[in-house]
Amino acid sequence: MDFAISGIHVSPVYLASVGFVVGILGGFFGVGGSFLAGPALFAAGVPMNIVVGTDLAHIVGKSIVAVKKHRTLGNVDYKLGLIMVVGTIAGVEAGAQMVQHLKRLAKADAVIASAFIVVLVAMSVFIGWESLKTLQMRRRGKGRASSTRRDSSVIAHVAKAVQAFRVPPMIRLPASQIKEVSLWPVMGVAIVGGLFSGFLGGGAGYFRMPALVYLLGVPTHVAVGTDLFEIVISASYGTFTHALKGNVDILIALVMHTGAAVGAQIGATLTQKFHGAGIRLAFAPLPLLGAGMMVYTLLAKH
């Protein structure tokens, strides 16, 4: 099938299959799935600037499906998500402008792909280390907090330090089991997540979901649902701003969504079968897979 905007020929079955896998991962881990969707599109020959915009477009519909499922499971903190949207949109626009600048310099492929690899490897290593440590503590009879709460000494320590930052305004987030936290760390997570989203594509859930857990102390299941809710809004804006810049192949996004909509419901249901540390440990190796695909494609192009 030919896609005029991207200027490539690729099988729709391949795109729908990528969407299905990404949908399952997104519904389960609360991420947009760009750590796999981006490398998969890049490997198919899509220019990196169009990968970024198209990935944002396809995850909007998938995330809506996943959020509806998480809402019925009580996993969405709407107050936290809406607060973060302001910072996220600012970050998305900044990231989109950076992509546009690199496109003019004809350096978008190399720079964005390299940044993608660094971010994915760093996230994978940290999440894997923390999750294994948490599970080891449980086996020794420690850290027996409920899986819906802060189930790691690492998380508890970092979140306590962040919540000790008492610069007004302070906000309460009862749905996330947070009595009070400064608005500024929340906005910091939102802005950085938005920057990753606008620059690397997707909803940046590979950053924001772990940040909600580790920095703010949001329970993992709630972080998953809330991140997906925030992705719906931020990715919609990201799609709009990238479309204005000619970076969205909407036909590719629609084909991918046919598989993603089904996969998202399956993934959201599966979250109820695992503890917080188990979800994070299962997530840890996946960014490495995306990074590996990106490295292979870069080497193949040279």
Stockholm file with secondary structure:
# STOCKHOLM 1.0

chainA/1-302         MDFAISGIHVSPVYLASVGFVVGILGGFFGVGGSFLAGPALFAAGVPMNIVVGTDLAHIVGKSIVAVKKHRTLGNVDYKLGLIMVVGTIAGVEAGAQMVQHLKRLAKADAVIASAFIVVLVAMSVFIGWESLKTLQMRRRGKGRASSTRRDSSVIAHVAKAVQAFRVPPMIRLPASQIKEVSLWPVMGVAIVGGLFSGFLGGGAGYFRMPALVYLLGVPTHVAVGTDLFEIVISASYGTFTHALKGNVDILIALVMHTGAAVGAQIGATLTQKFHGAGIRLAFAPLPLLGAGMMVYTLLAKH
#=GR chainA/1-302 SS CEETTTTEECCHHHHHHHHHHHHHHHHHHSSCCHHHHHHHHHHTTCCHHHHHHHHHHHHHHHHHHHHHHHHHTTCCCHHHHHHHHHHHHHHHHHHHHHHHHHHHTTCHHHHHHHHHHHHHHHHHHHHHHHHHHHHHHHHTTCCCCCTTSCCCHHHHHHHHHHHTCCCSCEEEEGGGTEEEEEHHHHHHHHHHHHHHHHHHCSCCHHHHHHHHHHTTCCCHHHHHHHHHHHHHHHHHHHHHHHHHTTCCCHHHHHHHHHHHHHHHHHHHHHGGGSCHHHHHHHHTTHHHHHHHHHHHHHHHHC
#=GC SS_cons         CEETTTTEECCHHHHHHHHHHHHHHHHHHSSCCHHHHHHHHHHTTCCHHHHHHHHHHHHHHHHHHHHHHHHHTTCCCHHHHHHHHHHHHHHHHHHHHHHHHHHHTTCHHHHHHHHHHHHHHHHHHHHHHHHHHHHHHHHTTCCCCCTTSCCCHHHHHHHHHHHTCCCSCEEEEGGGTEEEEEHHHHHHHHHHHHHHHHHHCSCCHHHHHHHHHHTTCCCHHHHHHHHHHHHHHHHHHHHHHHHHTTCCCHHHHHHHHHHHHHHHHHHHHHGGGSCHHHHHHHHTTHHHHHHHHHHHHHHHHC
//
